[in-house]
Amino acid sequence: MQFEIHTDYAIRALRLLYVNNNEVMTAMQIAIGIGTTSPAFTKIANKLRSAGLLRTIQGGHGGYILGKPANEISLYDVVKSIEGDLRINLCIENGERCEHGHDVKCKVHDIMYGVQEELIEKLSNIYVSDLVDE
């Protein structure tokens, strides 16, 4: 399992805004700061805005700021906004049918579900503000 590169860029963009005291930054400034293109960042920004993690400021001095304080934005919030619900195995997907059948106690399912829950818990307890040395 590997997160999309856009998830990495999203985390880095939110961190960059936090490091810059949440001052308004343009898409180009953020894109350069995280090592991607402005159009690629704009796609990421749309997902972050939809999740309430990023806000758009309109006007001549417009750009982006954090949608809420960095100590309230978990890495899981970011992952979920870019990737959707985290599922590390197909059999854990809602509505998916395990090829081994629902009537069979499946140790693989149980282990993968536990790993998934631990990963979600870990990501839920790391915040954008934790990504900066004070």
OpenMM code with the backbone's topology and positions (N, CA, C; nanometers):
from openmm import Vec3, app, unit

residues = "MET GLN PHE GLU ILE HIS THR ASP TYR ALA ILE ARG ALA LEU ARG LEU LEU TYR VAL ASN ASN ASN GLU VAL MET THR ALA MET GLN ILE ALA ILE GLY ILE GLY THR THR SER PRO ALA PHE THR LYS ILE ALA ASN LYS LEU ARG SER ALA GLY LEU LEU ARG THR ILE GLN GLY GLY HIS GLY GLY TYR ILE LEU GLY LYS PRO ALA ASN GLU ILE SER LEU TYR ASP VAL VAL LYS SER ILE GLU GLY ASP LEU ARG ILE ASN LEU CYS ILE GLU ASN GLY GLU ARG CYS GLU HIS GLY HIS ASP VAL LYS CYS LYS VAL HIS ASP ILE MET TYR GLY VAL GLN GLU GLU LEU ILE GLU LYS LEU SER ASN ILE TYR VAL SER ASP LEU VAL ASP GLU".split()
positions = [
    Vec3(0.0838, -0.1174, 0.0000),
    Vec3(0.0000, 0.0000, 0.0000),
    Vec3(0.0883, 0.1237, 0.0000),
    Vec3(0.0523, 0.2185, -0.0819),
    Vec3(0.1258, 0.3434, -0.0880),
    Vec3(0.0267, 0.4566, -0.1105),
    Vec3(0.0413, 0.5642, -0.0349),
    Vec3(-0.0439, 0.6801, -0.0565),
    Vec3(-0.0083, 0.7454, -0.1891),
    Vec3(-0.1055, 0.8124, -0.2476),
    Vec3(-0.0822, 0.8869, -0.3717),
    Vec3(0.0162, 1.0004, -0.3452),
    Vec3(0.0892, 1.0405, -0.4484),
    Vec3(0.1822, 1.1527, -0.4353),
    Vec3(0.1058, 1.2803, -0.3991),
    Vec3(-0.0190, 1.2906, -0.4426),
    Vec3(-0.0989, 1.4091, -0.4090),
    Vec3(-0.1242, 1.4195, -0.2587),
    Vec3(-0.1284, 1.3063, -0.1905),
    Vec3(-0.1443, 1.3083, -0.0454),
    Vec3(-0.0204, 1.3691, 0.0190),
    Vec3(0.0961, 1.3311, -0.0286),
    Vec3(0.2209, 1.3891, 0.0209),
    Vec3(0.2230, 1.5404, -0.0053),
    Vec3(0.1858, 1.5809, -0.1258),
    Vec3(0.1836, 1.7237, -0.1587),
    Vec3(0.0835, 1.7982, -0.0707),
    Vec3(-0.0297, 1.7376, -0.0428),
    Vec3(-0.1320, 1.8012, 0.0411),
    Vec3(-0.0783, 1.8246, 0.1820),
    Vec3(-0.0140, 1.7248, 0.2378),
    Vec3(0.0444, 1.7378, 0.3723),
    Vec3(0.1500, 1.8479, 0.3715),
    Vec3(0.2357, 1.8466, 0.2710),
    Vec3(0.3426, 1.9466, 0.2627),
    Vec3(0.2871, 2.0875, 0.2416),
    Vec3(0.1790, 2.1005, 0.1664),
    Vec3(0.1177, 2.2318, 0.1433),
    Vec3(0.0616, 2.2885, 0.2731),
    Vec3(-0.0079, 2.2065, 0.3498),
    Vec3(-0.0637, 2.2527, 0.4767),
    Vec3(0.0472, 2.2870, 0.5752),
    Vec3(0.1522, 2.2068, 0.5749),
    Vec3(0.2684, 2.2355, 0.6602),
    Vec3(0.3324, 2.3679, 0.6197),
    Vec3(0.3465, 2.3907, 0.4902),
    Vec3(0.4065, 2.5149, 0.4402),
    Vec3(0.3254, 2.6365, 0.4853),
    Vec3(0.1950, 2.6286, 0.4749),
    Vec3(0.1115, 2.7387, 0.5211),
    Vec3(0.1301, 2.7613, 0.6710),
    Vec3(0.1377, 2.6552, 0.7470),
    Vec3(0.1579, 2.6661, 0.8915),
    Vec3(0.2930, 2.7312, 0.9230),
    Vec3(0.3972, 2.6846, 0.8560),
    Vec3(0.5321, 2.7400, 0.8777),
    Vec3(0.5356, 2.8891, 0.8439),
    Vec3(0.4580, 2.9306, 0.7458),
    Vec3(0.4525, 3.0711, 0.7043),
    Vec3(0.3458, 3.1486, 0.7801),
    Vec3(0.3184, 3.1039, 0.9018),
    Vec3(0.2233, 3.1721, 0.9902),
    Vec3(0.0860, 3.1884, 0.9286),
    Vec3(0.0497, 3.0960, 0.8429),
    Vec3(-0.0807, 3.0944, 0.7772),
    Vec3(-0.1105, 3.2242, 0.7024),
    Vec3(-0.0048, 3.2857, 0.6492),
    Vec3(-0.0239, 3.4029, 0.5636),
    Vec3(-0.0736, 3.3552, 0.4282),
    Vec3(-0.1507, 3.4387, 0.3613),
    Vec3(-0.2055, 3.4037, 0.2305),
    Vec3(-0.0913, 3.3745, 0.1333),
    Vec3(-0.1015, 3.2608, 0.0659),
    Vec3(-0.0031, 3.2217, -0.0355),
    Vec3(-0.0776, 3.1852, -0.1629),
    Vec3(-0.0206, 3.2201, -0.2763),
    Vec3(-0.0820, 3.1860, -0.4045),
    Vec3(-0.0571, 3.0392, -0.4366),
    Vec3(-0.1338, 2.9885, -0.5318),
    Vec3(-0.1155, 2.8501, -0.5764),
    Vec3(0.0269, 2.8299, -0.6277),
    Vec3(0.0792, 2.9282, -0.6994),
    Vec3(0.2153, 2.9176, -0.7539),
    Vec3(0.3183, 2.9126, -0.6413),
    Vec3(0.3034, 2.9981, -0.5404),
    Vec3(0.3973, 2.9970, -0.4282),
    Vec3(0.3954, 2.8621, -0.3562),
    Vec3(0.2776, 2.8114, -0.3345),
    Vec3(0.2673, 2.6820, -0.2655),
    Vec3(0.3235, 2.5710, -0.3535),
    Vec3(0.2888, 2.5717, -0.4806),
    Vec3(0.3380, 2.4684, -0.5724),
    Vec3(0.4907, 2.4658, -0.5753),
    Vec3(0.5515, 2.5819, -0.5853),
    Vec3(0.6984, 2.5892, -0.5845),
    Vec3(0.7519, 2.5387, -0.4513),
    Vec3(0.6874, 2.5772, -0.3423),
    Vec3(0.7326, 2.5376, -0.2091),
    Vec3(0.7256, 2.3887, -0.1817),
    Vec3(0.6354, 2.3193, -0.2504),
    Vec3(0.6212, 2.1746, -0.2266),
    Vec3(0.6724, 2.0903, -0.3426),
    Vec3(0.7192, 2.1573, -0.4482),
    Vec3(0.7815, 2.0843, -0.5589),
    Vec3(0.6863, 2.0236, -0.6595),
    Vec3(0.5788, 2.0939, -0.6898),
    Vec3(0.4866, 2.0460, -0.7927),
    Vec3(0.4476, 2.1635, -0.8821),
    Vec3(0.3544, 2.1418, -0.9698),
    Vec3(0.3079, 2.2482, -1.0589),
    Vec3(0.1847, 2.3161, -1.0000),
    Vec3(0.1580, 2.4359, -1.0475),
    Vec3(0.0403, 2.5086, -1.0011),
    Vec3(-0.0897, 2.4355, -1.0362),
    Vec3(-0.1053, 2.3841, -1.1606),
    Vec3(-0.2283, 2.3093, -1.1908),
    Vec3(-0.2458, 2.1843, -1.1028),
    Vec3(-0.1372, 2.1145, -1.0735),
    Vec3(-0.1462, 1.9960, -0.9871),
    Vec3(-0.1874, 2.0374, -0.8464),
    Vec3(-0.1284, 2.1459, -0.7965),
    Vec3(-0.1664, 2.1913, -0.6627),
    Vec3(-0.3123, 2.2349, -0.6595),
    Vec3(-0.3598, 2.2997, -0.7647),
    Vec3(-0.4984, 2.3466, -0.7675),
    Vec3(-0.5959, 2.2297, -0.7529),
    Vec3(-0.5662, 2.1158, -0.8152),
    Vec3(-0.6499, 1.9957, -0.8000),
    Vec3(-0.6494, 1.9470, -0.6552),
    Vec3(-0.5330, 1.9499, -0.5953),
    Vec3(-0.5196, 1.9093, -0.4551),
    Vec3(-0.5959, 2.0071, -0.3668),
    Vec3(-0.5784, 2.1360, -0.3942),
    Vec3(-0.6435, 2.2400, -0.3146),
    Vec3(-0.7951, 2.2257, -0.3175),
    Vec3(-0.8505, 2.1887, -0.4308),
    Vec3(-0.9959, 2.1705, -0.4403),
    Vec3(-1.0443, 2.0630, -0.3436),
    Vec3(-0.9704, 1.9545, -0.3322),
    Vec3(-1.0080, 1.8474, -0.2389),
    Vec3(-0.9915, 1.8930, -0.0944),
    Vec3(-0.8836, 1.9658, -0.0670),
    Vec3(-0.8602, 2.0154, 0.0683),
    Vec3(-0.9677, 2.1172, 0.1081),
    Vec3(-1.0082, 2.2008, 0.0134),
    Vec3(-1.1153, 2.2981, 0.0407),
    Vec3(-1.2462, 2.2273, 0.0701),
    Vec3(-1.2779, 2.1266, -0.0089),
    Vec3(-1.4023, 2.0510, 0.0123),
    Vec3(-1.4074, 1.9882, 0.1512),
    Vec3(-1.2913, 1.9515, 0.2028),
    Vec3(-1.2831, 1.8893, 0.3351),
    Vec3(-1.2729, 1.9935, 0.4473),
    Vec3(-1.2671, 2.1205, 0.4112),
    Vec3(-1.2575, 2.2262, 0.5115),
    Vec3(-1.1178, 2.2464, 0.5680),
    Vec3(-1.0176, 2.1887, 0.5030),
    Vec3(-0.8805, 2.1982, 0.5521),
    Vec3(-0.8064, 2.3183, 0.4950),
    Vec3(-0.8608, 2.3772, 0.3912),
    Vec3(-0.7981, 2.4894, 0.3212),
    Vec3(-0.9072, 2.5889, 0.2863),
    Vec3(-0.8738, 2.7175, 0.2916),
    Vec3(-0.9684, 2.8222, 0.2524),
    Vec3(-0.9084, 2.9045, 0.1405),
    Vec3(-0.9949, 2.9521, 0.0524),
    Vec3(-0.9536, 3.0395, -0.0559),
    Vec3(-0.9853, 3.1829, -0.0177),
    Vec3(-0.8883, 3.2705, -0.0401),
    Vec3(-0.9071, 3.4139, -0.0203),
    Vec3(-0.9125, 3.4766, -0.1591),
    Vec3(-1.0209, 3.5458, -0.1876),
    Vec3(-1.0412, 3.6070, -0.3187),
    Vec3(-0.9735, 3.7441, -0.3252),
    Vec3(-0.9531, 3.7942, -0.4465),
    Vec3(-0.9037, 3.9298, -0.4657),
    Vec3(-0.7612, 3.9346, -0.5160),
    Vec3(-0.7147, 4.0571, -0.5338),
    Vec3(-0.5814, 4.0813, -0.5881),
    Vec3(-0.4694, 4.0250, -0.5026),
    Vec3(-0.4902, 4.0179, -0.3734),
    Vec3(-0.3904, 3.9603, -0.2833),
    Vec3(-0.4396, 3.8262, -0.2290),
    Vec3(-0.5167, 3.7585, -0.3115),
    Vec3(-0.5774, 3.6333, -0.2698),
    Vec3(-0.4849, 3.5152, -0.2802),
    Vec3(-0.5365, 3.4036, -0.2372),
    Vec3(-0.4616, 3.2793, -0.2390),
    Vec3(-0.5258, 3.1814, -0.1434),
    Vec3(-0.4430, 3.1126, -0.0675),
    Vec3(-0.4905, 3.0082, 0.0224),
    Vec3(-0.4392, 3.0290, 0.1643),
    Vec3(-0.5215, 2.9882, 0.2601),
    Vec3(-0.4829, 2.9806, 0.4006),
    Vec3(-0.5410, 2.8504, 0.4570),
    Vec3(-0.4961, 2.8144, 0.5753),
    Vec3(-0.5501, 2.6953, 0.6398),
    Vec3(-0.6983, 2.7140, 0.6689),
    Vec3(-0.7740, 2.6077, 0.6561),
    Vec3(-0.9170, 2.6128, 0.6816),
    Vec3(-0.9512, 2.6081, 0.8292),
    Vec3(-0.8577, 2.5602, 0.9092),
    Vec3(-0.8729, 2.5583, 1.0545),
    Vec3(-0.7328, 2.5509, 1.1142),
    Vec3(-0.7186, 2.5685, 1.2448),
    Vec3(-0.5851, 2.5671, 1.3052),
    Vec3(-0.5091, 2.4370, 1.2756),
    Vec3(-0.3787, 2.4502, 1.2583),
    Vec3(-0.2941, 2.3353, 1.2245),
    Vec3(-0.2985, 2.2268, 1.3310),
    Vec3(-0.3250, 2.2651, 1.4547),
    Vec3(-0.3316, 2.1640, 1.5606),
    Vec3(-0.4671, 2.0934, 1.5638),
    Vec3(-0.5529, 2.1249, 1.4675),
    Vec3(-0.6816, 2.0559, 1.4529),
    Vec3(-0.6917, 1.9784, 1.3217),
    Vec3(-0.5856, 1.9822, 1.2414),
    Vec3(-0.5846, 1.9100, 1.1130),
    Vec3(-0.4957, 1.7873, 1.1280),
    Vec3(-0.5578, 1.6705, 1.1363),
    Vec3(-0.4796, 1.5475, 1.1509),
    Vec3(-0.4344, 1.4977, 1.0137),
    Vec3(-0.3312, 1.4143, 1.0168),
    Vec3(-0.2861, 1.3543, 0.8909),
    Vec3(-0.3955, 1.2657, 0.8324),
    Vec3(-0.4763, 1.2047, 0.9185),
    Vec3(-0.5873, 1.1246, 0.8664),
    Vec3(-0.6880, 1.2121, 0.7930),
    Vec3(-0.7141, 1.3334, 0.8447),
    Vec3(-0.8024, 1.4269, 0.7743),
    Vec3(-0.7511, 1.4514, 0.6328),
    Vec3(-0.6198, 1.4704, 0.6212),
    Vec3(-0.5590, 1.4994, 0.4908),
    Vec3(-0.5670, 1.3772, 0.4005),
    Vec3(-0.5279, 1.2618, 0.4531),
    Vec3(-0.5327, 1.1383, 0.3741),
    Vec3(-0.6747, 1.1136, 0.3241),
    Vec3(-0.7720, 1.1272, 0.4120),
    Vec3(-0.9110, 1.1018, 0.3753),
    Vec3(-0.9598, 1.2007, 0.2699),
    Vec3(-0.9154, 1.3261, 0.2794),
    Vec3(-0.9595, 1.4265, 0.1821),
    Vec3(-0.9054, 1.3980, 0.0426),
    Vec3(-0.7889, 1.3396, 0.0341),
    Vec3(-0.7269, 1.3112, -0.0963),
    Vec3(-0.7597, 1.1705, -0.1449),
    Vec3(-0.7517, 1.0734, -0.0574),
    Vec3(-0.7646, 0.9325, -0.0969),
    Vec3(-0.9045, 0.8745, -0.0763),
    Vec3(-0.9836, 0.9379, 0.0085),
    Vec3(-1.1112, 0.8794, 0.0475),
    Vec3(-1.0892, 0.7897, 0.1681),
    Vec3(-1.1901, 0.7105, 0.2017),
    Vec3(-1.1781, 0.6216, 0.3177),
    Vec3(-1.0613, 0.5266, 0.2990),
    Vec3(-0.9855, 0.5088, 0.4045),
    Vec3(-0.8675, 0.4244, 0.4007),
    Vec3(-0.9059, 0.2785, 0.4175),
    Vec3(-0.8723, 0.1970, 0.3198),
    Vec3(-0.8960, 0.0529, 0.3247),
    Vec3(-0.7700, -0.0156, 0.2738),
    Vec3(-0.7076, -0.0940, 0.3603),
    Vec3(-0.5808, -0.1552, 0.3211),
    Vec3(-0.5983, -0.2911, 0.2547),
    Vec3(-0.7210, -0.3437, 0.2557),
    Vec3(-0.7456, -0.4721, 0.1922),
    Vec3(-0.8862, -0.4701, 0.1337),
    Vec3(-0.9034, -0.5274, 0.0173),
    Vec3(-1.0309, -0.5265, -0.0521),
    Vec3(-1.1434, -0.5852, 0.0325),
    Vec3(-1.1139, -0.6866, 0.1113),
    Vec3(-1.2203, -0.7517, 0.1888),
    Vec3(-1.2761, -0.6621, 0.2995),
    Vec3(-1.2082, -0.5503, 0.3271),
    Vec3(-1.2547, -0.4586, 0.4309),
    Vec3(-1.3486, -0.3525, 0.3721),
    Vec3(-1.3465, -0.3363, 0.2408),
    Vec3(-1.4348, -0.2396, 0.1737),
    Vec3(-1.5799, -0.2705, 0.2040),
    Vec3(-1.6562, -0.1674, 0.2310),
    Vec3(-1.8002, -0.1866, 0.2516),
    Vec3(-1.8627, -0.2411, 0.1241),
    Vec3(-1.9420, -0.3433, 0.1380),
    Vec3(-2.0110, -0.3994, 0.0228),
    Vec3(-1.9300, -0.4992, -0.0580),
    Vec3(-1.8013, -0.5120, -0.0307),
    Vec3(-1.7197, -0.6082, -0.1053),
    Vec3(-1.7404, -0.7474, -0.0473),
    Vec3(-1.7327, -0.8428, -0.1322),
    Vec3(-1.7503, -0.9808, -0.0886),
    Vec3(-1.6145, -1.0500, -0.0871),
    Vec3(-1.5827, -1.1050, 0.0270),
    Vec3(-1.4583, -1.1806, 0.0415),
    Vec3(-1.4718, -1.3096, -0.0392),
    Vec3(-1.3707, -1.3422, -0.1154),
    Vec3(-1.3794, -1.4640, -0.1961),
    Vec3(-1.3806, -1.5902, -0.1101),
    Vec3(-1.3520, -1.5747, 0.0170),
    Vec3(-1.3541, -1.6899, 0.1071),
    Vec3(-1.4902, -1.7071, 0.1736),
    Vec3(-1.5833, -1.6160, 0.1458),
    Vec3(-1.7198, -1.6266, 0.1975),
    Vec3(-1.7371, -1.5577, 0.3315),
    Vec3(-1.8566, -1.5059, 0.3523),
    Vec3(-1.8861, -1.4350, 0.4764),
    Vec3(-1.9122, -1.5293, 0.5928),
    Vec3(-1.9396, -1.6534, 0.5634),
    Vec3(-1.9718, -1.7483, 0.6694),
    Vec3(-1.8472, -1.8077, 0.7342),
    Vec3(-1.7327, -1.7829, 0.6739),
    Vec3(-1.6075, -1.8413, 0.7234),
    Vec3(-1.5337, -1.7377, 0.8074),
    Vec3(-1.4879, -1.7770, 0.9254),
    Vec3(-1.4065, -1.6877, 1.0085),
    Vec3(-1.2716, -1.6733, 0.9393),
    Vec3(-1.2387, -1.5509, 0.9007),
    Vec3(-1.1177, -1.5289, 0.8220),
    Vec3(-1.0133, -1.4539, 0.9056),
    Vec3(-0.9067, -1.5198, 0.9377),
    Vec3(-0.7989, -1.4602, 1.0168),
    Vec3(-0.7323, -1.3452, 0.9414),
    Vec3(-0.7215, -1.3571, 0.8090),
    Vec3(-0.6612, -1.2508, 0.7275),
    Vec3(-0.7426, -1.1230, 0.7425),
    Vec3(-0.8737, -1.1350, 0.7306),
    Vec3(-0.9619, -1.0195, 0.7451),
    Vec3(-0.9435, -0.9544, 0.8819),
    Vec3(-0.9439, -1.0343, 0.9855),
    Vec3(-0.9309, -0.9824, 1.1216),
    Vec3(-0.7988, -0.9076, 1.1410),
    Vec3(-0.6910, -0.9645, 1.0912),
    Vec3(-0.5593, -0.9014, 1.1056),
    Vec3(-0.5530, -0.7721, 1.0252),
    Vec3(-0.5977, -0.7758, 0.9015),
    Vec3(-0.5942, -0.6555, 0.8180),
    Vec3(-0.6820, -0.5448, 0.8750),
    Vec3(-0.7955, -0.5816, 0.9287),
    Vec3(-0.8838, -0.4822, 0.9902),
    Vec3(-0.8139, -0.4170, 1.1099),
    Vec3(-0.7468, -0.4974, 1.1908),
    Vec3(-0.6735, -0.4444, 1.3060),
    Vec3(-0.5611, -0.3507, 1.2645),
    Vec3(-0.4868, -0.3896, 1.1614),
    Vec3(-0.3782, -0.3052, 1.1105),
    Vec3(-0.4355, -0.1729, 1.0587),
    Vec3(-0.5446, -0.1820, 0.9855),
    Vec3(-0.6089, -0.0617, 0.9323),
    Vec3(-0.6513, 0.0321, 1.0454),
    Vec3(-0.7132, -0.0229, 1.1487),
    Vec3(-0.7581, 0.0595, 1.2618),
    Vec3(-0.6401, 0.1249, 1.3335),
    Vec3(-0.5295, 0.0524, 1.3478),
    Vec3(-0.4102, 0.1097, 1.4109),
    Vec3(-0.3522, 0.2225, 1.3272),
    Vec3(-0.3508, 0.2055, 1.1961),
    Vec3(-0.2999, 0.3101, 1.1067),
    Vec3(-0.3878, 0.4346, 1.1137),
    Vec3(-0.5178, 0.4153, 1.1097),
    Vec3(-0.6099, 0.5297, 1.1194),
    Vec3(-0.5918, 0.6009, 1.2533),
    Vec3(-0.5790, 0.5249, 1.3610),
    Vec3(-0.5605, 0.5864, 1.4930),
    Vec3(-0.4300, 0.6653, 1.4982),
    Vec3(-0.3243, 0.6098, 1.4452),
    Vec3(-0.1936, 0.6782, 1.4440),
    Vec3(-0.2022, 0.8075, 1.3642),
    Vec3(-0.2572, 0.8010, 1.2428),
    Vec3(-0.2688, 0.9200, 1.1583),
    Vec3(-0.3634, 1.0240, 1.2189),
    Vec3(-0.4617, 0.9779, 1.2940),
    Vec3(-0.5579, 1.0686, 1.3572),
    Vec3(-0.4976, 1.1453, 1.4739),
    Vec3(-0.3847, 1.0974, 1.5242),
    Vec3(-0.3221, 1.1610, 1.6390),
    Vec3(-0.1938, 1.2359, 1.6043),
    Vec3(-0.1704, 1.2577, 1.4765),
    Vec3(-0.0591, 1.3411, 1.4310),
    Vec3(-0.1210, 1.4582, 1.3559),
    Vec3(-0.0814, 1.5775, 1.3947),
    Vec3(-0.1403, 1.6988, 1.3386),
    Vec3(-0.0374, 1.7755, 1.2565),
    Vec3(-0.0862, 1.8600, 1.1672),
    Vec3(0.0019, 1.9416, 1.0844),
    Vec3(0.1003, 2.0188, 1.1722),
    Vec3(0.0539, 2.0674, 1.2858),
    Vec3(0.1416, 2.1417, 1.3768),
    Vec3(0.2541, 2.0541, 1.4329),
    Vec3(0.2371, 1.9223, 1.4326),
    Vec3(0.3412, 1.8298, 1.4807),
    Vec3(0.4536, 1.8122, 1.3792),
    Vec3(0.4339, 1.8591, 1.2570),
    Vec3(0.5304, 1.8363, 1.1496),
    Vec3(0.6389, 1.9424, 1.1433),
    Vec3(0.6416, 2.0296, 1.2443),
    Vec3(0.7370, 2.1394, 1.2476),
    Vec3(0.8132, 2.1343, 1.3787),
    Vec3(0.9455, 2.1429, 1.3702),
    Vec3(1.0252, 2.1519, 1.4919),
    Vec3(1.0067, 2.2907, 1.5514),
    Vec3(0.9750, 2.2952, 1.6772),
    Vec3(0.9541, 2.4252, 1.7441),
    Vec3(1.0838, 2.4798, 1.7958),
] * unit.nanometer
topology = app.Topology()
chain = topology.addChain("A")
for resn in residues:
    res = topology.addResidue(resn, chain)
    for name in ("N", "CA", "C"):
        topology.addAtom(name, app.Element.getBySymbol(name[0]), res)
